[in-house]
């Protein structure tokens, strides 16, 4: 991987952690995320995620727990109350990281670590979410964002995210592989890139879910 691509990856990771902390004002959540990151990098460095002939696929273990927690959180009254105080601007700012991540993935494809399908040259249009988030932030500096617009944007951008996540899972060289046999996804079996599915993707999804819970349960912006 080119050095600048690694810098983009670390920048996106730091951006995600910084703004999720700013949005939630939860030091406990930040500590949990950092601890989870350390565990995942340690496992990846030991070669744990490079064992790919088991079910469930080991890389899925990095994404699965935070994904389940995020998807079930909106049904919990305590979570809805907690998320009502989140900073919506910071939640939106998180999504800007999707631009450097897409550049990073394109370089990873050039290095033979990911299939073309999960880059903007394939069927991954997630970079549009990052670009549009930046425009929405610029608009927000001038006037409030319409609630209906933000609901629609979060839903569409979340589905763009889930599209690439689904493609990635089916591109891993495991017994579940259905796509991209000529160039499987091996990037996320290595450290520190395991943090892409283990930390960065969950934070982006968390930002969408938290924003939607707040937008759909509160009449304020």
C-alpha positions in Angstrom: 0.0 0.0 0.0 1.3 3.5 -0.8 2.3 5.5 2.3 -0.3 8.2 1.5 -3.1 5.6 1.4 -2.2 4.4 4.9 -2.2 8.0 6.0 -5.8 8.4 4.6 -6.8 5.2 6.5 -5.4 6.5 9.8 -6.9 9.9 9.2 -10.4 8.4 8.6 -10.1 6.3 11.8 -9.1 9.3 13.9 -11.9 11.3 12.3 -14.4 8.7 13.2 -13.3 8.3 16.8 -13.1 12.1 17.3 -16.5 13.0 15.9 -18.4 10.1 17.4 -17.0 11.3 20.8 -18.0 14.9 20.0 -21.5 13.8 18.9 -22.2 11.5 21.9 -20.1 13.2 24.5 -19.5 9.7 25.9 -16.0 9.0 27.2 -17.2 5.5 28.0 -18.1 4.9 24.4 -14.7 6.2 23.2 -12.9 3.9 25.7 -14.9 0.9 24.5 -14.1 1.7 20.9 -10.3 2.1 21.6 -10.2 -1.1 23.6 -12.1 -2.9 20.8 -9.6 -1.5 18.3 -6.6 -2.8 20.3 -8.2 -6.3 20.6 -8.9 -6.4 16.8 -5.4 -5.3 15.8 -3.8 -7.8 18.2 -5.9 -10.6 16.8 -5.1 -9.5 13.2 -1.4 -9.4 13.9 -1.5 -12.9 15.4 -2.9 -14.2 12.1 -6.3 -14.9 13.6 -8.3 -13.4 10.7 -6.2 -15.1 8.0 -7.8 -18.4 8.9 -10.5 -18.3 6.3 -11.8 -21.9 6.0 -14.1 -21.8 9.0 -17.8 -20.9 9.5 -18.7 -18.3 10.5 -15.9 -16.5 8.7 -13.5 -15.0 11.3 -13.5 -11.5 9.7 -17.2 -11.5 10.3 -16.5 -11.7 14.0 -15.0 -8.2 13.9 -18.1 -6.7 12.3 -20.8 -8.9 13.8 -21.0 -7.8 17.5 -21.1 -4.0 16.8 -23.4 -4.4 13.9 -25.9 -6.4 16.0 -25.7 -3.9 18.8 -26.3 -0.9 16.5 -29.2 -2.5 14.7 -31.0 -3.4 17.9 -30.3 -0.2 19.8 -33.2 1.9 18.3 -35.8 -0.4 19.9 -34.4 0.3 23.3 -36.1 3.3 25.1 -32.9 4.2 26.9 -31.0 4.4 23.6 -33.7 6.6 22.1 -33.5 8.9 25.1 -29.6 8.9 24.9 -29.5 9.6 21.2 -31.9 12.6 21.5 -29.0 14.6 22.9 -26.5 13.7 20.2 -25.0 16.6 18.2 -26.5 16.2 14.7 -23.8 18.3 13.0 -21.1 16.0 14.4 -23.1 12.9 13.3 -23.2 14.4 9.8 -19.5 15.3 9.9 -18.6 11.7 10.5 -19.7 10.8 7.0 -17.1 13.0 5.4 -14.5 10.2 6.1 -16.1 8.2 3.4 -14.2 10.2 0.8 -10.7 9.3 2.1 -11.8 5.8 2.7 -12.9 5.4 -0.9 -9.6 6.8 -2.1 -7.9 4.3 0.2 -10.0 1.4 -1.2 -9.1 2.4 -4.7 -5.4 2.2 -3.8 -6.0 -1.1 -2.1 -7.5 -2.5 -5.3 -4.4 -1.2 -7.2 -2.3 -3.2 -4.7 -4.3 -6.4 -5.3 -5.9 -6.4 -1.8 -9.6 -5.8 -2.6 -11.8 -6.5 -5.7 -12.6 -3.7 -8.1 -16.3 -4.2 -7.3 -16.0 -2.6 -3.9 -14.3 0.5 -5.3 -15.9 3.4 -7.2 -14.7 1.7 -10.4 -17.1 -1.1 -9.5 -20.5 -0.9 -7.7 -19.4 1.0 -4.7 -20.9 4.5 -4.8 -20.3 5.3 -1.2 -18.1 8.2 -2.0 -21.2 10.1 -3.0 -22.3 9.9 0.6 -19.1 11.5 1.7 -19.2 14.3 -0.9 -22.9 15.0 -0.3 -22.2 15.1 3.5 -19.6 17.8 2.9 -22.1 19.9 0.9 -24.8 19.4 3.5 -22.4 20.6 6.2 -21.6 23.7 4.1 -25.4 24.4 3.7 -25.8 23.9 7.4 -23.4 26.8 8.1 -25.9 29.1 6.3 -29.3 27.8 7.5 -30.9 24.8 9.1 -31.2 21.6 7.1 -34.8 20.4 6.3 -35.8 17.5 8.4 -37.3 15.5 5.5 -34.1 16.0 3.5 -32.0 14.6 6.3 -34.2 11.6 6.8 -34.0 10.8 3.1 -30.3 11.4 2.9 -29.6 9.2 5.9 -31.7 6.3 4.5 -30.1 6.5 1.0 -26.5 6.8 2.4 -27.1 4.0 4.8 -28.2 1.7 2.0 -25.1 2.7 0.0 -23.0 1.6 3.0 -24.9 -1.7 3.4 -24.4 -2.4 -0.3 -20.7 -2.3 -0.1 -20.6 -4.2 3.2 -22.7 -7.0 1.7 -20.5 -7.1 -1.4 -17.4 -7.2 0.8 -18.7 -10.1 2.9 -19.5 -12.1 -0.2 -16.0 -11.4 -1.6 -14.0 -12.8 1.3 -12.2 -16.0 0.4 -14.3 -18.1 2.8 -16.8 -20.9 2.3 -19.4 -18.1 2.0 -17.7 -16.5 -1.0 -20.0 -15.8 -3.9 -18.3 -12.9 -5.7 -14.9 -11.8 -7.1 -13.1 -15.2 -7.1 -10.4 -13.7 -9.3 -9.6 -11.0 -6.8 -11.0 -11.8 -3.3 -11.1 -9.3 -0.4 -8.0 -10.0 1.7 -7.3 -6.5 3.0 -9.4 -6.8 6.1 -7.6 -10.0 7.3 -4.6 -7.9 8.1 -3.7 -5.3 10.7 -4.5 -2.4 11.0 -7.0 -2.7 8.1 -9.3 -5.0 10.2 -10.3 -1.7 11.8 -12.3 -0.8 8.7 -15.0 -3.4 9.4 -14.5 -3.5 13.1 -14.6 0.2 13.9 -15.0 2.6 11.0 -18.0 0.9 9.3 -19.8 0.5 12.7 -19.3 4.2 13.6 -20.6 5.3 10.2 -23.7 3.0 10.6 -24.1 4.2 14.2 -24.1 7.8 12.9 -26.9 7.0 10.5 -29.0 5.1 13.0 -28.6 7.7 15.7 -29.5 10.5 13.3 -32.6 8.6 12.1 -33.8 7.8 15.6 -33.5 11.5 16.6 -35.1 12.8 13.3 -38.0 10.4 13.5 -38.7 10.9 17.2 -38.1 14.6 17.5 -39.6 17.5 15.6 -36.5 19.6 16.0 -33.8 19.7 13.4 
